Amino acid sequence: FVRGLEPTNDTSWRTATKPLIVKEWVPDFLQGVLEKREGERGTDFRELAALAAALEDLVRKEAAGRLQTAYELHGLPLSGPSSETKVEEALNTYFVAYLKAGNFSAENADELNQKKQLFSKRYAGYEEAKEWFDGIVGKSISASRSGSLDFAAASNIASQIGETFYAFNDLECKSLKTTLQGLEGKKAGRVRLSTFYKASLYGHWLFHEKADYLKSLGALDDSDPQQPRVIVPNYIMSRPNCLEASNLYAVCCRNECEDLLSHLESQIGSSAAEPLKIAEMVANLPSDMVPAPRNLSQPLMDRLFQVARNNYGRVPLHGRLFAQWMHHAYPRECPYPHEVGTTSPHTPDEWMKETGHSMAAASTEEMMQQVASDTCASDSPQSGSGCGDEESEELPWNEAEELLLAHEGEKEPAGVPETVPPLQATPKQGDNAAEVKTTSSSSWLTRVGIVAVAAFGLAYPQKMVMHRGFKDDKPMPAHWLVVPFTLGVLLLLAYGFGLLDGATLLFACIAALVVLIFKKLVPGRFTQGCGDFGKLPF
């Protein structure tokens, strides 16, 4: 996340505590653009692209500056090539500084080596990070095939480390997610605060953030004050789990819900959709921990249709209520959306400075007190007494709506049923696709046949069906003179009983009219083309 522009940052970065931090890295022209757009019309796509390009340039310059410091520590020249071994050592120093957010320095080579060795022992997961680093650097150096690299080439490798570190970070985030899932109770995506602390007290995990700090981050569900719970996706994405790798950005766990929402947006192609369409898509949309196809629960369906009733029969995709519904549908992937202004993505230092707390981590006594006070924990002797809420798997629901854009709809709410039928997961495409296609084709073939027969019967030449021959110079009555009239009656009856739709009946009449006009305009050719009807056997 770019510092000051975090997606969960509900407070303005132009508050009294922000300007000095922002001005440290935003150049005058960029800050001027942001200030000019503040409170006005906003920014268009071109200006936003220019902003992104400016930020990217700043990131690259910062990486080059840190690498230059590493070069100076190793005594390497900035002009001219250096051996691959020495460049790799300098890049390793740069990587250690990257993992320490630039807070790394040494007076000489001996102190540098000592600090790097100490860091490798204390940094959790350093061996895995070093293995990833060796793969990136080794691949880039081997591609040069020259035996040496200049500073520009090394700078490109340093930039690549920052641009691709998220891939390694995703592995750590998935490990954290799996661990928290193993601590869950009966509520999906929720971990009791006592269980959270217990994993820190009696395990190697550092789950020790204060309850107040967790609440400020939006990672604590205190809808039941007696049984507070950590919200798994909110906690995973929170700042304590971010790597403050730069003065410009922090590397945090990715919001997996964005992938799910992106799929819905691409399929729907609009900012709002009917609730049933959304439900069908979600029922067949899997996630990392939610299989598909699946049957959505009745409470989940009821809430989706309630969101639609509040928004003119359609569900806005970019509103708080739909984000909350997605959290219920994917409780381990989608974060719970708090109301604007109730949370803040503070780092521990920022939170302590703002609140006056001396520490953001709970003490051992505070964690033990929370564990002892939770009498409803599964392993507590008092578990089951007055703990009825734990038996429920339902997650809390807040009716407050907040829309990114005003939803344009009808003046009166559209007809959304009060009682929502249960939704069965639809089979994947291919199971019934051939059957549907065949049915559709048969239906159209039937319609074409009806139109053709009806047109031929209704427009049949009257003089040629009045008789089948002569006897004693008198015309013989035709037995199938009633064909056109019978067809007309049958078509009307079929339409009256709902066996024939109005479109087919209308097409039949139009086709008959076309045949009659054609017969009148080209009588000779029409008669010759139809043959000698007087010789027909009937």
C-alpha positions in Angstrom: 0.0 0.0 0.0 1.2 3.5 -0.7 1.5 5.3 2.6 -1.3 7.7 3.2 -3.4 6.1 0.4 -4.3 2.7 2.1 -7.6 1.3 1.0 -8.7 1.0 4.7 -7.6 4.6 5.5 -10.9 6.2 6.5 -9.4 9.3 7.8 -8.0 12.1 5.6 -4.3 12.1 5.2 -4.4 15.9 5.4 -5.1 15.9 9.1 -2.8 17.6 11.6 -0.8 14.5 12.1 -0.2 13.7 8.4 1.3 16.7 6.4 4.9 16.3 7.6 4.9 12.6 6.9 3.5 13.1 3.4 5.7 16.0 2.5 8.8 13.9 3.3 8.4 12.1 0.0 5.8 13.9 -2.2 7.5 16.5 -4.4 6.0 20.0 -4.6 4.3 19.5 -7.9 2.7 16.2 -6.9 1.4 17.6 -3.6 0.1 20.6 -5.5 -1.9 18.3 -7.8 -3.4 16.4 -4.9 -4.3 19.6 -3.1 -5.9 21.1 -6.2 -8.1 18.0 -6.7 -9.1 17.8 -3.0 -12.7 18.8 -2.7 -13.1 19.6 -6.4 -14.0 17.4 -9.3 -11.5 14.7 -8.5 -9.1 13.3 -11.1 -9.5 11.7 -14.5 -7.8 8.6 -15.8 -4.9 10.4 -17.5 -4.1 12.4 -14.3 -4.3 9.2 -12.3 -1.9 7.5 -14.6 0.5 10.5 -14.3 0.3 10.2 -10.5 1.1 6.4 -10.7 4.0 7.1 -12.9 5.3 9.7 -10.5 5.0 7.3 -7.6 6.8 4.6 -9.6 9.6 7.0 -10.4 10.0 7.9 -6.7 10.1 4.2 -5.7 12.9 3.5 -8.3 14.9 6.5 -7.1 14.6 5.4 -3.5 15.8 1.9 -4.4 18.7 3.3 -6.3 19.6 5.5 -3.3 19.6 2.6 -0.9 21.7 0.5 -3.3 24.2 3.4 -3.6 24.5 3.3 0.2 25.2 -0.5 0.0 27.8 0.1 -2.7 29.5 2.6 -0.4 29.5 0.2 2.5 31.2 -2.4 0.3 33.6 0.1 -1.3 32.3 -0.5 -4.8 32.6 2.1 -7.5 29.4 3.7 -8.9 30.9 4.1 -12.3 32.3 1.1 -14.2 31.6 -2.6 -13.7 32.1 -4.7 -10.6 32.4 -8.5 -10.3 29.3 -10.6 -9.9 30.3 -11.8 -6.4 30.8 -8.3 -5.1 27.6 -7.0 -6.7 25.7 -9.9 -5.1 27.1 -9.1 -1.7 26.0 -5.5 -2.1 22.5 -6.6 -3.2 22.3 -8.8 -0.1 23.1 -5.8 2.1 20.4 -3.9 0.2 17.9 -6.8 0.8 18.6 -6.8 4.5 18.0 -3.0 4.6 14.8 -3.6 2.6 13.6 -6.1 5.2 14.4 -3.5 7.9 12.6 -0.7 6.2 15.9 1.1 5.4 16.9 1.2 9.1 20.3 -0.4 8.6 23.8 1.1 8.7 27.4 0.2 9.6 30.6 2.1 10.1 32.9 -0.5 8.5 32.9 -3.9 6.8 33.4 -5.9 10.0 30.4 -4.2 11.7 28.4 -4.7 8.5 29.0 -8.5 8.5 28.3 -8.8 12.3 25.0 -7.0 11.9 23.9 -9.0 8.9 24.7 -12.3 10.8 22.8 -11.1 13.8 19.8 -10.1 11.6 19.8 -13.5 9.9 19.4 -15.2 13.3 16.7 -12.9 14.7 14.5 -12.4 11.6 11.8 -15.0 11.5 11.8 -16.8 8.2 15.0 -15.3 7.0 16.2 -18.6 5.5 13.1 -18.7 3.2 13.5 -15.1 2.4 17.2 -15.6 1.5 16.3 -18.5 -0.7 13.8 -16.4 -2.6 16.4 -13.6 -2.9 19.1 -16.0 -4.2 16.7 -17.1 -6.9 15.8 -13.6 -8.1 19.4 -12.3 -8.1 20.9 -15.5 -9.5 18.6 -15.5 -12.4 19.3 -11.9 -13.2 23.1 -12.1 -12.8 23.3 -15.3 -14.9 21.4 -13.6 -17.7 24.1 -11.0 -18.1 26.8 -13.6 -19.0 29.5 -11.0 -18.7 31.0 -11.9 -15.3 30.5 -8.3 -14.1 27.7 -5.7 -13.7 27.6 -1.9 -13.5 25.5 0.1 -11.1 22.7 0.6 -13.5 22.2 -3.2 -14.0 22.4 -3.7 -10.2 19.9 -0.9 -9.7 17.4 -2.7 -12.0 17.8 -5.9 -9.9 17.2 -3.9 -6.8 14.0 -2.5 -8.3 12.9 -6.0 -9.3 13.3 -7.2 -5.7 10.8 -4.6 -4.6 8.4 -5.2 -7.4 8.3 -9.0 -7.0 8.6 -9.4 -3.2 4.8 -9.6 -2.9 5.0 -13.1 -4.4 7.1 -14.3 -1.5 5.0 -12.3 1.0 1.8 -14.1 -0.3 3.3 -17.4 0.9 3.7 -16.1 4.4 0.2 -14.6 4.3 -1.3 -18.0 3.4 0.7 -19.6 6.2 -0.8 -17.1 8.7 -4.3 -17.6 7.3 -4.0 -21.4 7.7 -2.8 -20.9 11.3 -5.7 -18.6 12.2 -8.2 -20.9 10.6 -7.0 -23.7 12.9 -7.8 -21.4 15.9 -11.3 -20.6 14.8 -14.4 -21.5 16.8 -17.8 -22.2 15.3 -18.0 -18.8 13.6 -16.1 -18.9 10.3 -13.4 -16.2 10.0 -13.5 -15.5 13.8 -10.9 -16.4 16.5 -11.8 -15.8 20.1 -9.4 -13.2 21.6 -8.5 -15.6 24.5 -7.6 -18.3 21.9 -5.6 -15.7 20.0 -3.6 -14.7 23.0 -3.2 -18.3 24.1 -1.4 -19.1 20.9 1.1 -16.4 21.8 1.5 -17.4 25.4 2.0 -21.1 24.8 3.3 -21.1 21.2 5.8 -19.4 18.9 3.2 -17.1 17.3 3.4 -13.4 18.2 -0.4 -12.8 18.5 -0.1 -10.1 21.1 -1.7 -6.9 19.9 -3.7 -5.0 22.5 -7.5 -5.3 22.2 -7.8 -1.5 21.8 -5.2 -1.5 19.0 -7.0 -4.4 17.2 -10.3 -2.4 17.4 -8.6 0.6 16.0 -7.3 -1.5 13.1 -10.8 -2.9 12.5 -9.7 -6.4 13.3 -11.7 -6.9 16.5 -15.4 -8.0 16.6 -16.7 -6.8 19.9 -20.4 -7.1 19.0 -20.5 -9.4 22.0 -18.4 -7.5 24.6 -18.1 -10.6 26.8 -16.7 -12.7 23.9 -14.6 -10.5 21.6 -13.2 -12.1 18.5 -10.4 -11.4 16.1 -11.7 -11.0 12.5 -9.3 -13.2 10.4 -9.2 -11.3 7.1 -9.1 -7.9 8.7 -6.2 -9.0 11.0 -4.2 -10.6 8.2 -4.4 -7.4 6.1 -3.7 -5.1 9.1 -0.5 -3.0 9.5 1.2 -5.2 12.1 1.5 -7.9 9.5 2.9 -5.5 6.8 6.5 -5.1 5.9 7.4 -1.4 6.1 9.9 -1.9 3.3 10.0 1.7 2.1 9.3 5.2 3.1 6.8 5.2 0.3 4.9 2.0 0.6 4.3 -1.0 2.8 4.1 -4.6 1.6 0.9 -6.1 3.1 -1.1 -9.2 2.7 -3.3 -9.1 -0.4 -7.0 -8.6 -0.2 -8.3 -11.9 -1.7 -11.8 -10.5 -1.9 -10.7 -8.2 -4.7 -10.2 -11.2 -7.0 -13.7 -12.4 -6.3 -15.2 -9.0 -6.8 -13.3 -8.4 -10.0 -14.8 -11.7 -11.4 -18.3 -10.5 -10.5 -17.6 -7.1 -12.1 -16.3 -8.5 -15.3 -19.3 -10.9 -15.6 -22.0 -8.4 -14.7 -20.5 -5.5 -16.6 -22.4 -2.9 -14.5 -22.2 -1.2 -11.1 -25.4 -3.0 -9.9 -27.2 -6.2 -10.6 -30.3 -8.3 -9.7 -29.9 -10.2 -6.5 -30.7 -13.6 -8.1 -28.1 -13.1 -10.7 -25.5 -12.3 -8.1 -26.5 -15.3 -6.0 -26.2 -17.7 -8.9 -22.7 -16.4 -9.7 -21.5 -16.5 -6.1 -22.9 -20.1 -5.7 -20.6 -21.2 -8.5 -17.6 -19.0 -7.6 -14.9 -20.8 -5.5 -12.3 -19.3 -3.3 -9.2 -20.5 -1.5 -11.3 -22.0 1.3 -14.9 -22.0 -0.2 -15.7 -24.8 -2.6 -18.1 -24.5 -5.5 -20.7 -25.1 -6.7 -22.6 -24.8 -3.4 -26.0 -24.0 -2.0 -26.2 -20.5 -0.4 -28.0 -20.5 3.0 -31.4 -19.0 3.4 -30.2 -16.2 5.7 -27.6 -15.3 3.1 -30.2 -15.1 0.4 -32.6 -13.1 2.6 -29.9 -10.5 3.3 -29.0 -10.2 -0.4 -32.6 -9.6 -1.4 -32.9 -7.1 1.5 -30.0 -5.1 0.1 -31.8 -5.1 -3.3 -35.1 -3.9 -1.7 -33.2 -1.0 -0.1 -31.7 0.0 -3.5 -34.6 -0.1 -6.0 -34.5 -3.8 -6.7 -30.8 -4.0 -7.6 -27.7 -4.6 -5.5 -24.9 -2.0 -5.8 -21.6 -3.8 -6.1 -19.6 -0.9 -4.6 -21.5 -0.3 -1.4 -20.9 -1.3 2.2 -23.8 -3.7 2.5 -22.7 -5.8 -0.5 -19.1 -5.8 0.9 -20.6 -7.0 4.2 -22.6 -9.7 2.3 -19.4 -10.8 0.6 -17.8 -11.1 4.0 -20.7 -13.4 5.1 -20.3 -15.4 1.8 -16.5 -15.6 2.1 -15.7 -15.0 5.8 -12.0 -15.9 5.5 -11.3 -14.0 2.3 -13.4 -10.8 2.4 -12.8 -8.3 5.2 -15.6 -7.0 7.3 -16.4 -3.4 6.1 -16.5 -1.1 9.1 -18.3 2.3 8.8 -16.3 5.2 7.6 -14.3 6.9 10.4 -14.4 4.1 12.8 -11.0 2.5 11.9 -7.5 3.6 11.0 -4.5 1.7 9.5 -2.0 3.0 12.0 1.3 1.3 12.5 2.1 0.4 16.1 4.3 3.5 16.5 1.6 5.8 15.0 -1.1 4.3 17.2 1.0 4.8 20.4 1.8 8.3 19.4 -1.9 9.2 18.8 -3.3 7.4 21.9 -0.5 7.9 24.4 -0.1 4.1 25.0 3.4 3.1 25.8 3.1 -0.2 23.9 0.8 -1.6 21.2 1.4 -5.2 22.4 -0.5 -6.6 25.3 1.6 -7.6 28.3 1.7 -11.2 29.5 -0.5 -10.3 32.4 -3.1 -8.7 30.1 -3.2 -11.8 27.9 -3.5 -14.2 30.8 -6.2 -12.1 32.3 -8.2 -12.3 29.0 -7.7 -16.0 28.8 -8.9 -16.5 32.4 -11.9 -14.3 31.9 -13.2 -16.1 28.9 -15.4 -18.7 30.6 -17.1 -19.6 27.3 -13.9 -20.9 25.7 -14.2 -24.5 24.5 -11.6 -25.7 27.1 -12.9 -23.7 30.0 -14.5 -25.5 32.9 -17.5 -23.2 32.7 -18.0 -23.6 29.0 -21.6 -24.1 28.1 -23.1 -22.1 30.9 -24.5 -18.9 29.5 -22.6 -19.4 26.3 -25.5 -19.8 23.9 -24.2 -17.3 21.4 -21.2 -19.5 20.7 -23.6 -22.2 19.4 -24.7 -19.8 16.6 -22.6 -19.7 13.4 -24.2 -16.4 12.3 -21.9 -13.4 11.9 -23.0 -9.9 13.0 -24.9 -7.8 10.5 -25.0 -4.0 10.4 -27.7 -2.3 8.3 -25.7 0.9 7.7 -25.2 1.5 3.9 -22.4 3.6 2.4 -22.2 3.9 -1.4 -19.1 4.8 -3.4 -21.4 6.5 -6.0 -25.1 7.3 -5.7 -27.1 4.4 -7.1 -29.4 5.5 -9.9 -32.6 3.5 -9.8 -36.4 3.9 -10.1 -38.3 6.3 -7.9 -40.1 3.4 -6.4 -38.5 0.2 -5.3 -38.8 -2.6 -7.9 -40.7 -5.7 -7.0 -38.4 -7.9 -5.0 -40.2 -10.8 -3.3 -40.4 -10.7 0.5 -40.0 -14.5 0.7 -36.8 -15.6 -1.1 -36.8 -19.2 -2.5 -33.7 -21.2 -1.7 -31.1 -21.1 -4.4 -29.7 -24.4 -5.7 -26.2 -24.3 -7.1 -26.4 -24.4 -10.9 -24.3 -27.0 -12.7 -21.3 -25.9 -14.6 -21.5 -25.1 -18.2 -21.3 -28.2 -20.3 -23.6 -30.4 -18.1 -26.8 -29.2 -19.6 -25.5 -26.9 -22.4 -26.2 -29.5 -25.1 -29.7 -30.1 -23.8 -30.5 -26.4 -23.6 -29.2 -25.9 -27.1 -31.1 -28.8 -28.5 -34.3 -27.7 -26.9 -33.9 -24.2 -28.3 -33.2 -25.5 -31.8 -36.2 -27.8 -31.7 -38.4 -24.9 -30.6 -37.3 -22.8 -33.5 -37.7 -25.6 -36.0 -41.2 -26.2 -34.8 -42.1 -22.5 -35.2 -40.7 -22.5 -38.7 -42.7 -25.5 -39.6 -45.9 -24.1 -38.2 -45.4 -20.8 -40.1 -44.7 -22.6 -43.4 -47.7 -24.9 -43.2 -50.0 -22.1 -42.0 -48.8 -19.8 -44.8 -49.3 -22.4 -47.5 -52.7 -23.4 -46.2 -54.1 -19.9 -45.6 -52.8 -18.6 -49.0 -53.7 -21.7 -51.1 -55.5 -20.6 -54.4 -59.2 -20.8 -53.8 -60.1 -21.6 -57.4 -57.9 -24.6 -57.5 -59.4 -26.2 -54.4 -63.1 -25.6 -55.2 -63.3 -28.8 -57.1 -61.2 -31.9 -58.0 -62.7 -32.4 -61.5 -65.9 -32.3 -63.6 -68.8 -34.7 -63.8 -71.7 -34.0 -66.2 -70.2 -30.5 -66.6 -70.7 -29.8 -62.9 -67.9 -29.2 -60.5 -67.3 -31.9 -57.9 -67.0 -30.5 -54.3 -63.5 -30.7 -52.8 -63.1 -32.6 -49.6 -60.2 -30.5 -48.4 -61.7 -27.2 -49.2 -61.8 -26.6 -45.4 -58.0 -26.9 -45.1 -57.3 -23.2 -44.9 -60.2 -22.6 -42.6 -59.2 -25.6 -40.4 -55.7 -24.3 -40.1 -56.9 -20.9 -39.1 -59.2 -22.4 -36.4 -56.5 -24.6 -35.1 -54.0 -21.8 -34.9 -56.5 -19.6 -33.0 -57.3 -22.5 -30.6 -53.6 -23.2 -30.0 -53.1 -19.5 -29.3 -56.1 -19.4 -26.9 -54.9 -22.4 -24.9 -51.4 -21.1 -24.6 -49.9 -23.7 -26.9 -48.8 -21.1 -29.4 -47.3 -17.7 -28.7 -48.4 -14.6 -30.3 -45.2 -14.1 -32.2 -45.6 -17.4 -34.1 -49.3 -16.6 -34.9 -48.3 -13.2 -36.2 -45.5 -14.6 -38.3 -47.9 -17.2 -39.8 -50.4 -14.5 -40.8 -47.6 -12.3 -42.2 -46.2 -15.2 -44.2 -49.7 -16.0 -45.6 -50.1 -12.4 -46.6 -46.7 -12.4 -48.4 -47.7 -15.6 -50.3 -51.0 -14.1 -51.4 -49.3 -10.9 -52.6 -46.8 -12.9 -54.5 -49.5 -15.0 -56.1 -51.4 -11.9 -57.2 -48.3 -10.2 -58.6 -46.9 -13.2 -60.4 -49.9 -15.4 -61.2 -48.5 -17.3 -64.2 -45.1 -18.2 -62.7 -46.7 -19.0 -59.4 -49.2 -21.4 -60.9 -46.6 -23.1 -63.0 -44.2 -23.4 -60.1 -46.9 -25.1 -58.0 -47.7 -27.7 -60.6 -51.1 -29.0 -61.8 -53.2 -29.0 -58.7 -56.2 -30.4 -60.6 -54.4 -33.7 -60.9 -53.7 -34.1 -57.2 -55.0 -37.4 -55.8 -57.2 -35.7 -53.3 
